[in-house]
Amino acid sequence: MLAITGDSAGTSDRHDQTVRRFMEHARAVAAGEAEGDVFTWFLASEYQWEMEAAGTWLVESPASRLSATEKDTMRHFMSCMPAIRDAIIDGRKAAAHRADRSLSPEWTDWLELAALPSWNDFTIRTAILLSQLGEPARNDPHYGIVAR
């Protein structure tokens, strides 16, 4: 699971580490790779939180090497994060209150999470963001994205 793994390379470059962490989570969300197993509300929160934390750092840190245009693109993407976070929290609360649940409220079928309009929007916006940032990431040797 990407949400619980550490950085792939032992680099001391904070920008490189942050981009890698953001891209790993973003690619998993956009590609639906997290859908293969029973999905947890906690894991959904982890993916969202990791992307929000890394994205905020990439936009705000003086050590970030994103261009002004890339930062504007990230800011636009990051504007949806509070709604995603709230939807995950609300979904988890709703799961906890259902009397007919067969699983712990911590766990949910992936389809339940994917049915959230805001998660669906998050997935689509993430895929768009990756396509917008894909070319700069491939052409900038400082990004250090690990090929899989």
C-alpha positions as CSV (number, residue, x, y, z in Angstrom):
1,M,0.0,0.0,0.0
2,L,1.4,3.3,-1.0
3,A,-0.2,5.2,1.9
4,I,1.9,3.4,4.5
5,T,5.2,3.1,2.7
6,G,8.1,5.5,3.2
7,D,10.0,7.5,0.6
8,S,11.3,5.3,-2.1
9,A,14.8,6.7,-2.1
10,G,17.0,7.9,0.7
11,T,17.5,11.4,-0.7
12,S,18.0,14.4,1.5
13,D,16.3,16.7,-1.0
14,R,13.0,17.7,0.6
15,H,11.5,18.9,-2.7
16,D,12.3,15.6,-4.4
17,Q,10.9,13.6,-1.5
18,T,7.7,15.7,-1.4
19,V,7.1,15.5,-5.2
20,R,7.7,11.7,-5.1
21,R,5.2,11.2,-2.1
22,F,2.6,13.4,-3.8
23,M,3.0,11.7,-7.2
24,E,2.8,8.2,-5.7
25,H,-0.4,8.9,-3.9
26,A,-1.9,10.9,-6.8
27,R,-1.1,8.2,-9.3
28,A,-2.8,5.5,-7.1
29,V,-5.9,7.7,-6.7
30,A,-6.1,8.6,-10.4
31,A,-5.5,5.1,-11.7
32,G,-7.8,3.4,-9.2
33,E,-5.0,1.2,-8.0
34,A,-6.3,1.4,-4.5
35,E,-9.6,-0.2,-5.6
36,G,-8.2,-3.7,-5.6
37,D,-8.8,-4.4,-1.9
38,V,-11.5,-3.6,0.6
39,F,-10.9,0.1,1.1
40,T,-10.9,1.8,4.5
41,W,-12.1,5.2,5.4
42,F,-8.8,5.6,7.1
43,L,-6.8,4.7,4.0
44,A,-8.9,7.2,1.9
45,S,-8.1,9.8,4.5
46,E,-4.4,8.9,4.4
47,Y,-4.3,9.3,0.6
48,Q,-6.1,12.6,0.8
49,W,-4.1,13.9,3.7
50,E,-0.7,12.9,2.2
51,M,-1.6,14.7,-1.1
52,E,-2.8,17.8,0.8
53,A,0.2,18.0,3.0
54,A,2.7,17.4,0.1
55,G,0.7,19.8,-2.2
56,T,0.7,22.5,0.4
57,W,4.4,22.2,0.9
58,L,5.1,22.3,-2.8
59,V,3.0,25.5,-3.2
60,E,4.2,27.3,-0.1
61,S,7.7,26.3,0.6
62,P,10.6,28.5,-0.6
63,A,12.5,25.3,-1.2
64,S,10.0,24.1,-3.7
65,R,11.3,24.1,-7.3
66,L,7.8,24.2,-9.0
67,S,7.5,27.0,-11.5
68,A,4.9,29.8,-10.9
69,T,2.6,28.1,-13.5
70,E,2.9,24.7,-11.8
71,K,2.2,26.4,-8.4
72,D,-1.0,28.0,-9.8
73,T,-2.0,24.6,-11.2
74,M,-1.4,23.0,-7.8
75,R,-3.3,25.8,-6.0
76,H,-6.3,25.2,-8.2
77,F,-6.2,21.4,-7.5
78,M,-5.7,22.0,-3.8
79,S,-8.8,24.1,-3.5
80,C,-10.9,20.9,-3.6
81,M,-9.1,19.3,-0.6
82,P,-11.4,20.6,2.2
83,A,-14.5,19.2,0.4
84,I,-12.8,15.8,-0.1
85,R,-11.7,15.7,3.5
86,D,-15.3,16.6,4.7
87,A,-16.9,14.0,2.4
88,I,-14.6,11.2,3.7
89,I,-15.4,12.2,7.3
90,D,-19.1,12.4,6.6
91,G,-19.0,9.0,4.8
92,R,-17.3,7.4,7.7
93,K,-19.9,8.8,10.2
94,A,-22.7,7.6,8.0
95,A,-21.2,4.1,7.9
96,A,-20.9,4.1,11.7
97,H,-24.6,5.0,12.1
98,R,-26.0,2.3,9.7
99,A,-27.7,-0.4,11.6
100,D,-27.4,-2.9,8.8
101,R,-23.6,-2.8,8.3
102,S,-21.8,-6.1,8.1
103,L,-18.4,-4.6,8.5
104,S,-16.8,-2.4,11.1
105,P,-17.4,1.3,10.4
106,E,-13.6,1.7,9.8
107,W,-14.0,-0.5,6.7
108,T,-16.1,0.0,3.6
109,D,-16.6,-1.5,0.2
110,W,-14.6,0.5,-2.4
111,L,-17.8,1.2,-4.3
112,E,-19.2,3.0,-1.3
113,L,-16.3,5.4,-1.2
114,A,-16.2,5.7,-5.0
115,A,-19.9,6.6,-5.0
116,L,-19.1,9.8,-3.1
117,P,-19.4,12.6,-5.7
118,S,-16.5,14.5,-4.1
119,W,-14.2,11.4,-4.3
120,N,-15.2,10.9,-7.9
121,D,-14.3,14.6,-8.5
122,F,-11.1,14.1,-6.6
123,T,-10.1,11.2,-8.8
124,I,-10.9,13.0,-12.0
125,R,-9.1,16.2,-10.9
126,T,-6.1,14.2,-9.9
127,A,-5.9,12.5,-13.3
128,I,-6.1,16.0,-14.9
129,L,-3.5,17.4,-12.6
130,L,-1.1,14.5,-13.4
131,S,-1.5,15.1,-17.2
132,Q,-0.9,18.9,-16.7
133,L,2.2,18.3,-14.5
134,G,3.4,15.2,-16.4
135,E,5.6,16.9,-19.0
136,P,7.4,19.2,-16.5
137,A,8.0,16.2,-14.2
138,R,9.5,14.1,-17.0
139,N,11.7,16.9,-18.2
140,D,13.0,18.1,-14.8
141,P,15.8,15.8,-13.5
142,H,15.2,17.2,-10.0
143,Y,11.8,15.6,-9.7
144,G,13.5,12.1,-9.4
145,I,10.2,10.3,-9.9
146,V,10.8,6.6,-9.6
147,A,9.7,4.6,-12.6
148,R,7.6,1.6,-11.8
